[in-house]
Amino acid sequence: MAAMPKAILILVVGAALAACGPKGKPPEDPLPGDDDGAAPKRTEIEVRRDAACEALGPKITACALEDARRTMSPEELAQLDPEQVGPVHTREFIKDCKQRQLSSRQVRVYEVCMREETACEPLLACLENATPTAPAAE
């Protein structure tokens, strides 16, 4: 029985030491004019990709919700809770999209599709041209 309190004491002290241990050196603030601490500059293609992702996110979400309203029963739609799911879907799409490595051709497809296609089906068909293995025209 006397060993139990000692084991608990060891766990508590161990946890306290772990919590107080070194957490790494905090980053230093860069000096004015010191470019070593600056964030890496984004390329033009990254800027264009991010802008295209930001524009596509809400539209893709709207298309997904439009499809859900058309194909799901009222009960299924209520369970989906579009008001809650929509903003999350948009945010996740944009986040994932911005992490992709896209070629200039792919970014251009995104830009053109957003500019030229207003309806969901043509937009989604247009965006298929951005896939690396897009089917060749016959």
C-alpha positions, 0 to 999 in steps of 0.5 A: 500500500505504501508503494501506491502513493510513491508511484503517484508522486513519481508520476506527478513529479515526472509530469511537472518536470516534463511541463517545465522542460525546454520548449525550444528557443523562441524565434527572434524578431528580425532586425529592421532591414534584415531579410534573413527573418522574412517569410519566403517570397511567393512566386507569381504562379503561387499568388495566382493559384491562391487567388484562383483557389479563393474564387473557386472555393465559394463557387464549388461549395455552392455547386455541391449544395445545389447538387445536394438540394437536387438529389437528397431528400429533405430529411437527408438535406436537413441532416447535412445541415448546409448552413454549417457544412457550407463554410467549412467546405469552402474553408477546407477546399481553399486550404487544400487548393492552396497547398497544391503544386499547380502548373501555370497551365492548371492555374490558367484553367482555374482562372478561365473556368471561373471567368467563363463558366457561371453554371455548375455543370459547365464549370465542373466540366471545365475544371476537369481540364486542369487534371494532369491526365485530362483526356485528349480531344479526339 
